[in-house]
Amino acid sequence: MEASKGSAGCPFLVRRSAPIFRSLHLISVTNENTVAAVETGSSGVRPPVERKLRSARLSKSIFLSDQTKHLEFTPEGEELLPFTPGQFISIQQVKPDGKTHTRAYSIASAPRNPATFDLCLNRVETGFLSNWLCDLEEGTVVQFHGPHGTFTLRQPHQDSIFIATGTGIAPIRGMVHWLFEQPERHRDREFWLVYGTQHEEGL
Ligand SMILES: Cc1cc2nc3c(=O)[nH]c(=O)nc-3n(C[C@H](O)[C@H](O)[C@H](O)COP(=O)(O)OP(=O)(O)OC[C@H]3O[C@@H](n4cnc5c(N)ncnc54)[C@H](O)[C@@H]3O)c2cc1C
């Protein structure tokens, strides 16, 4: 194993014995929390984004480490939440100052029926919504819009390397769950994960 520095300053663990790929579909996550692609279309104008407000109840809140949580939500009043693995939702919450704040969180699961979805959150020092969500009691209802985003798998699937640090694993977790749900989605393909954390206990 060899450690090198990623753009976010996190060490990436690189396997020396990496195989030679027939072809490579590289997906990069630029730092812990941001995803790369925004599709603007040929006109350069962003397509309209759906802003319908939905609600979901927190059904499970589990510590992954002292700073990181796995949250599972059940949408209210909807059987299904249609989304493509890799997309994110935008959660809204009113701050004590009365202003509504919106933050994006990648969906960390594949579509399920009946619909539940997972988020993977880490606390941000003096941040608002990350800490609000990490401290949320099970049973609380949150408001969100989406799904949004174009950071999704391209068809046809190819041998791929997934690269992430910290909670940047969230959209990739959804993609990987989806790929391994059905044999025809991963048959004859190789998938590799390069994952980095700042601290060993975060692995
Ligand atoms: C597409 C996308 C997907 C994402 N997915 C995830 C995910 O899956 N998991 C995840 O954990 N995060 C994810 N994020 C990040 C997430 O949206 C939030 O940015 C993160 O949770 C921090 O939000 P916050 O409200 O806690 O922090 P904020 O309140 O926004 O604060 C962030 C930082 O800025 C500082 N700050 C805030 N206001 C000021 C100010 N006025 N002056 C100076 N400094 C200030 C705070 O001290 C803090 O350090 C994603 C982001 C994007 C864009």
The ligand as a Gaussian input file, in Angstrom:
#p B3LYP/6-31G(d) Opt

LIG

0 1
 C      -24.303000      17.923000      -4.195000
 C      -23.885000      17.886000      -2.743000
 C      -23.999000      16.709000      -2.040000
 C      -23.623000      16.667000      -0.700000
 N      -23.731000      15.481000      -0.023000
 C      -23.356000      15.419000       1.271000
 C      -23.441000      14.162000       1.974000
 O      -23.849000      13.126000       1.424000
 N      -23.059000      14.145000       3.269000
 C      -22.606000      15.279000       3.911000
 O      -22.286000      15.188000       5.114000
 N      -22.531000      16.461000       3.272000
 C      -22.898000      16.563000       1.977000
 N      -22.834000      17.782000       1.325000
 C      -22.460000      19.001000       2.090000
 C      -23.709000      19.624000       2.747000
 O      -24.579000      20.120000       1.732000
 C      -23.396000      20.794000       3.683000
 O      -22.580000      21.724000       3.017000
 C      -22.705000      20.381000       4.968000
 O      -23.512000      19.438000       5.687000
 C      -22.473000      21.623000       5.868000
 O      -23.689000      22.247000       6.085000
 P      -23.986000      22.992000       7.477000
 O      -25.318000      23.652000       7.370000
 O      -23.772000      22.072000       8.639000
 O      -22.804000      24.023000       7.546000
 P      -22.903000      25.602000       7.256000
 O      -23.768000      26.234000       8.291000
 O      -23.244000      25.823000       5.835000
 O      -21.397000      26.004000       7.509000
 C      -20.329000      25.400000       6.744000
 C      -19.024000      26.016000       7.217000
 O      -19.019000      27.393000       6.891000
 C      -18.818000      28.136000       8.060000
 N      -19.695000      29.329000       7.980000
 C      -21.029000      29.330000       7.858000
 N      -21.476000      30.600000       7.800000
 C      -20.382000      31.398000       7.854000
 C      -20.170000      32.792000       7.837000
 N      -21.208000      33.647000       7.716000
 N      -18.905000      33.237000       7.898000
 C      -17.869000      32.409000       7.998000
 N      -18.005000      31.064000       8.015000
 C      -19.235000      30.581000       7.970000
 C      -19.232000      27.250000       9.214000
 O      -18.527000      27.607000      10.394000
 C      -18.819000      25.901000       8.720000
 O      -17.475000      25.645000       8.996000
 C      -23.153000      17.833000      -0.037000
 C      -23.046000      19.026000      -0.753000
 C      -23.390000      19.064000      -2.091000
 C      -23.241000      20.357000      -2.837000

